[in-house]
Structure formats: structure tokens, C-alpha cells
Amino acid sequence: MTILTFKRGIHPPHGKYLTENKVIEELFPKGLLIYPMAQHIGAPCTPLVKKGERVLVGQKIGEANGFVSSPVHSSVSGTVEKVIEMPTSSGNKTMSVIVKDDKLYEEIEMPRPKDYHELSKEEIINLIKEAGVVGMGGAAFPTHVKLMPPPDKNIDSIVINAAECEPYLTCDHRLMIEETSEIVEGLKVLSFLFPQAKVYVGIEDNKMNAVRIMKKTLKDIPKMEVSLLKTKYPQGAEKQLIYAVTKREVPSGKLPADVGCIVQNITTVREIYNAVVLGIPVMTRVVTVTGEAVKNPKNLKVKLGTSWSELIEACDGFKEEPIKIIGGGPMMGMTVSSLEVPTVKGTSGILCLTKAQAVMPEESSCIRCSRCVQVCPMKLTPSFLDSYSRRKEDEAFEKLHGMDCIECGCCTFSCPAKRHLVQSIRTAKRRIIANRKK
């Protein structure tokens, strides 16, 4: 197979050896379950339950509050303890429903949907919406929105992100090996929604066992194939993945649909199968708990709402007190200050780093070496953007397409002066977005 890739990028140590051969283990919660009403990009949900009410497995407890929004469902049966603002892994507080698990796991009646071949496109997308399916790779963008491109966009390619290019994370990898048939059925649903499109499953070449399994399973299915990708970061970023697979470039300010593509994460495809074929909403996800500070790193199938502290306990705790804990991977993940936060739809990993790994070097002056430019997958000039950000020259920042930055961290990783480039650029982007809202 030809190995596909994009221009620029980096090769950080992948760290996947800690969990890539660890079979997914199911974890049942011990303590209270916390369900934030904002587990997605877009408008937060409106709570549908009150203190003292009993909820069942699969019951909708948060109603989507807008087109770009996604409902929340209970993953256990039990009693609502409180409906209050609680902290999440993002560091923000959001309205949350707290449920005391009764360990009975009584379910609401979840009738199996009709054969999707007998349903309209609108009915299928509504099933996906009502099931609360979002981008499970971490972005958590509501999936039903992605599946409704403007009618003038001719979608001829569905690109599946199975690259899992973030170091340490292996949850997508394990799902491809252990739940292949469910993923393939989800791909068939997408193919039914866009019958003119070809489906490409992009997998990096450091997951050859997954490549072989998926290739064997798809070989007799029309208009579906595996695209072998070079192991390079950020291979799984939307625009880079589209270029690698189709050689189409998404212009600045445009979306994948503008070049005839829709991109979905491989775990999201698994949830599409649950929603459309089984009638099951998003209530669990696989989380990679890893890092040199963890005694027994694992891939855990976790009920949403479960505290991160319980996931660490399931991995036998720490062999060394971590100096930094990151939600997601080391390149694009966010540092958390406490393990007392809930597992949500976008929790792909919990990375626990030792003191030796997480040293924050002091910045020095830019030496104009251009390494940040050489590795930037978006073809930006991070050193200039950093300078404009620090001087709060937002107009100049925007003229250099700073808002196109995907915050992948390639520039910071490569900088010999140890400039905190991506942090600086992120600050400018947030400042500009805030000013636009005024």
C-alpha cells in the first residue's frame, strides 16, 4: 500500500507501547456520577431532572438547547442528588446533574429503530442527534451538524480519522481491533447517508494490526477502503488528513464540505452504529489512562460521569506522584488541576507525567531559525504570530491568518529557544474571539 501523508509536521515520541496491547476493560463506577450539561461544542443543555428524581440508564437528562448542541443521557440508574454548577476538566464550571448510582442499572425502554434502509436521511440524522453523538476524538462537535452540509456541497468523500496521531493514546486503536464489526456497520450507515461518496479509513502505519483487520473486513464492501498513513503528527488533524487521503487543500476560512469531504472520528462511527442500529445513546466511552507515573496503564470502557480518580484507582494508582495530569494527549490536551472531574464524551485519555517528563524550560529570545515555520502544518509563521500576540497587535495577527492555527503544538515542540508559541497564539485567538462578541 502507498503510504500517504501531508506536508510538514513532526515526529514526537509516541509512548503508545504502554497501552497499545492492553485489551479494553470495563469499569463500573463506585461514587457519584456527574453529568455536565456542556459535553460538546455549542449551546449547553437544559437539565430535564430535579433533585430527588429517579433516573434510568439511557434516560435523557439534558435537552439540546440549539442546533449546535447535543443531549446528555444518564449512564446509570439512581437518584438525582443535585443540579448545580461543577468544575470540569476544562477548568470551567458548568451546570451539572449529580446522580447517586443505585447499582441496579435499570434501563428506560429503548426500542430498536427500524432498519435504517427504510428510513429517510432526515430520520437517520435525527436518531444520531437524539442519541447525543458528538466527535469522540476530543473535539466533541455535534455529529448531526456535520452530517447536514449545505445542499450545494457535493460530498464525494467520507474520510474517517483512525490515525490517532496524539502520542500515548490508543483507545481508537483498540476499538478497531476489538469492535471491528460494529465500526464497519457504522461506516455502512454513513455510506447510506451519502451514497455517492467513497469512504476512506485513514490509519497510521504504527497500527498495522488494525490496518490488516480493517482492510480484510472492508475488502468486499464497495466504495470503502483503508488509507495507510505515515506516522506523523498531526496526521489526524482535519485539513491534514483530507490532504493526505484526497490531495485536496481546504482553503483558509473554509470547511471540509467546501472540497467535497466529511470527516468523522472512528469512535464516533462506533457511536453512530449504536444510535442508528441499536437505538442506544452515548453513555460510555473508551479512555486511555497512561503515562510513566501510572502503575498499570489501561484502556478502560467507562460510564460517562465517572470521576477520573476512579479511573486512576482502576489502574492501581500512581507509582510516582505525577507533576502534571493532562486530559487527552500531550500535544493538544489540557492540563487539569484535580482528578475530581467527570469523564465526558470528549475524554479520550488521561495522561500522567512524571517530574522528569514535565519540566517547563525557560524561554529565551527567538533566534530566527525558522524551525517553527518549517514544521507548521498550516503553513503559518508562528514566530511572527507569537510576537503580534504578545504585543496585542490583533489586526496584524489576523492578517497573517493566525486564526487558522489548529494549536497542534508542532512549533513549540520544535523551538530551540523554548518559546511558548502555541500558548501565546492561543491567547491571541481567544482575545480576538472575545472582542468579536462584544
Steps between C-alpha positions, in 0.01 A plus 500: 500500500615853427573693819320833499582815691483881509767769477707595806418375852717330763587161650463517881566188711171310477488327841229264375689189610353546849145409391486401132484131592268545799153354441213735587373440855155607617487718811191537718475818709518503879409857596269774381459559125533859376344589165605844369240660275777619266679194361518638149580806293196727490213597727489321839206270572204586720467256795182290478511359855489638853634403840334187634386361164591145400673452166558188292778385270459671164264768627548844349595734786620797293310642203692649206456877507557599140600360160867472599440309822468139611286329768642322805380163629544320832737205494365352826174471691470686828384817671582858409697644792546854369483716190778755550806649334801269521859522370598302190836398355503823294533697823162663456190448709185387322149405608507129582261226609639290788359147529541248782542163333268229639706226324181350350560631147131503420445626146232711342325330213732549203316355199726389218457734202362376171748378239674820398469401133128573542558841659553838339828685533332747735372220725844340524668829585234566764580163662866605514406839645265358765765245604738784586772394256789747477858486376652244735859581407498788745351792304142396593335683210137380461505230232155571357619849400794356304263263323285788373726692259342774287306351204735660247797303635569183302633251757697230320744400775446388860835500676518302825761617748649183643850649506506561877814707450512637855781333697398251773134461396387155384123491559414530128762238414354247743144563380600422142642167613232401751181646351571480127156378393318778688725762341441358153124511553536865599693561178213343306259747662719791384522347152121473490467867594741603221462233228718689251793523739797271543604413854869520593616367838832670575726299734864577584763238421587449869170308534552230240289243687204740475584567134491128422173439686320797347635432151385136516155601624449772237646318199164383360301812587459738205634855529685438827872467551783542750741787439841426650643814658855584599548523875542872539343766719241654447392245240150485650431874477204554269663699221823297510306172485295618204816601314674171576209289377354706215777754423239776530588816694232663713545877448537741790163571658332209322366166623555141379160507327634775274734243343243220499605329823353404834736387778396275789701343783504118512349489852225734382423246227459238773249728676311558173448123485369498857259785428362393162508120520457430873321815617753555780611853595858597589551382859851354501836556338844339495767702682875438484643549851873516453835662568817400683348609832219240478564157653293298254396701192176378341230558242177524699141496380348757734147617574469872437492695824758280674765692696854495362623398844317168455674441168838555663401263782407236241857528369640428851577865565833674453847353526628856521302813580439670164614855457249557220171334401365565152156431357568357154846473348817699576486715187144635503370388838420733788662486844259433788542607860292223660397141436156573644354578159262284296561291191315665211447420132827667398720328760729296275785463749646584839876548475703511821853634463791472742708797614779402263262503202313822573781749552397840363818655356557873523444701185784678327496747213398383155811415296323532161579142405159447330454150639147590608422600141653181361278273712171695507237284324287810432789682325497787749786702652464423873790723605331807352161401641658460843650848477169658391314317776732623774474857370122464464518597134190303414444652156848394387442160660186445294664620178755221540211250530563439869140387544582200275737361765379157615705524822673169427819597683745410223662843524551488876634144479759598237611838637866495620438823693215326687256777411146430623367559151173311498401638841562852376306444177212342691482809722469729198231285340290501816544875539389562140197271533400673824528842337285386206220413743495845656 
